[in-house]
Amino acid sequence: MDSVKRKQLIDRLLHDISRTHGDLYYQPTSAIALLIHKSIQNGAALNADEKALLASLSQRDIEVLLSLH
C-alpha cells in the first residue's frame, strides 16, 4: 500500500514541478528525479505523513518510480 501511495505522491510532485519547468519532457529521468528529490527535501507542500513516506527515497529510487509510469 505504501508503494502505491509513494507513486501517487511522486506523480503529484512531478505535476507540480512541470508547471514551473515546462521543458521536463526533454530532460533525462535522472534530472527530473533530482528535481523531485530536492522538492521532497525542501518540504514541497507535503503534510507530515507524506514527508515521512517519501523521506527515505533516494534519487535513484525516484528514478525507478518514474520509470514505472
C-alpha positions in Angstrom: 0.0 0.0 0.0 2.9 2.4 0.8 4.3 1.8 -2.7 1.1 2.9 -4.3 0.9 6.0 -2.1 4.6 6.8 -2.9 4.0 6.6 -6.6 0.9 8.8 -6.3 2.9 11.4 -4.4 5.8 11.3 -6.9 3.3 11.8 -9.7 1.8 14.8 -7.8 5.2 16.3 -7.3 6.1 15.8 -10.9 2.9 17.6 -11.9 3.7 20.5 -9.6 7.3 20.8 -10.9 6.1 20.6 -14.5 4.2 23.8 -14.0 7.4 25.7 -13.4 9.7 23.6 -15.7 7.9 23.4 -19.0 10.8 21.5 -20.7 10.7 18.4 -18.4 9.6 16.2 -21.4 13.1 16.7 -22.9 15.0 16.1 -19.7 16.6 12.8 -18.7 14.9 10.9 -15.9 17.9 11.4 -13.6 17.4 15.2 -13.9 13.7 15.0 -13.2 14.4 12.7 -10.2 16.9 15.2 -8.9 14.3 18.0 -9.0 11.7 15.8 -7.3 14.3 14.7 -4.6 15.2 18.3 -3.9 11.5 19.2 -3.7 10.9 16.5 -1.1 13.9 17.6 0.9 12.6 21.2 0.8 9.1 20.1 2.1 7.3 20.8 -1.2 3.7 21.2 0.1 3.7 17.8 1.8 2.0 17.0 5.1 3.9 15.2 7.8 2.7 11.7 6.8 3.6 12.3 3.2 7.1 13.7 4.1 7.6 10.6 6.3 6.6 8.3 3.5 9.0 9.9 1.0 11.9 10.8 3.3 13.7 7.5 2.8 13.7 7.7 -1.0 16.9 8.3 -2.8 17.2 10.0 -6.2 17.7 6.5 -7.7 14.5 5.2 -6.0 12.6 8.1 -7.6 14.1 7.3 -11.0 12.7 3.8 -10.7 9.3 5.0 -9.6 9.2 7.4 -12.6 10.1 4.6 -15.0 7.0 2.7 -13.8 4.8 5.5 -15.2 
